[in-house]
Amino acid sequence: MSIFQDFEEIREKIGHEKYDMIENYLETNCSQGNIDKYFKEMNKIWKLPPDKWNETANELKEKYGVILLDDVLHKQDEWVKYEEWYNKNYLHRDIKILGTWNTDYDDIRCNAILYQDGKEVANIIASYDESDIRYSIGNKDSELSEDFVNRAFKNLISYAFDSYLELPKISECSKLLQSIYDDVCSSDAAMCHISDEDWDNYYIDDYSDNDVKTLEEEIKKYGLEEVIGIGDDGYKIVGYGDLETRFNDDRNLEKNKESEMEL
């Protein structure tokens, strides 16, 4: 396969629009003057042996701050930098990581605010395996520092940005479902167990059996059969850990919008 065919395959894989924007990215990261100086000096080293040529070429890249198309397409760190630039400057998207934590389910989760055109559009909890976190911007030996994990989450969420925007809004759900969702999110064990006794002591003043029927309908509507159980293990209602990943918690987003309107 020729180099040209290789580039064409990559262009098809990542999409023409995204591929073509790499040229703009390269132009913003290095002046034409520095590029000209880089290639002028590169023309002087063509007789060097391969190992020395590679070493000198890398030194010249660093000296003039040059990033080439091949670097972006084939070096993971450069591709991640381009992804961040593309999302921020072309798609006008941003992701703010509010916090990250390990769970008892062998995954790492984060609470994040998603922005589109400078506006908050979603508050989500994302869940990824540790291996996904490591390999998204690094490798198996990468140290899971706070900065690394935050960047990894941003990278992973950016790939699924549209899917997160499609999550149902919790504000449009019943008060009972919102209560179960909140209990799961606030619980150290990411669980909500409501026994018959709990129902009689803490819920019956605010909810009725009709609310439970509405909850059953919502379970079917939103496909929550795996994360909310009715009558499981002797409990009236059980909410499981992955429930917190199934919704866009837009309630605080709405409050923020209302506060902005009042100013």
Secondary structure, DSSP 8 states (H G I E B T S, - for coil): --HHHHHHHHHHHH-HHHHHHHHHHHHHHS-HHHHHHHHHHHTT-TTS-HHHHHHHHHHHHHHHT---HHHHHH-HHHHHHHHHHIIIIIS-EEEEEEEEEE-TTSEEEEEEEEEETTEEEEEEEEEEEHHHHHHHHS-TT----HHHHHHHHHHHHHHTHHHHHTS-BGGGS-HHHHHHHHHHHH-TTS-EEE-HHHIIIIITTT--HHHHHHHHHHHHHTT-TTTEEESGGG-SEEE-GGGGGS-B--HHHHHHHHHHHH-
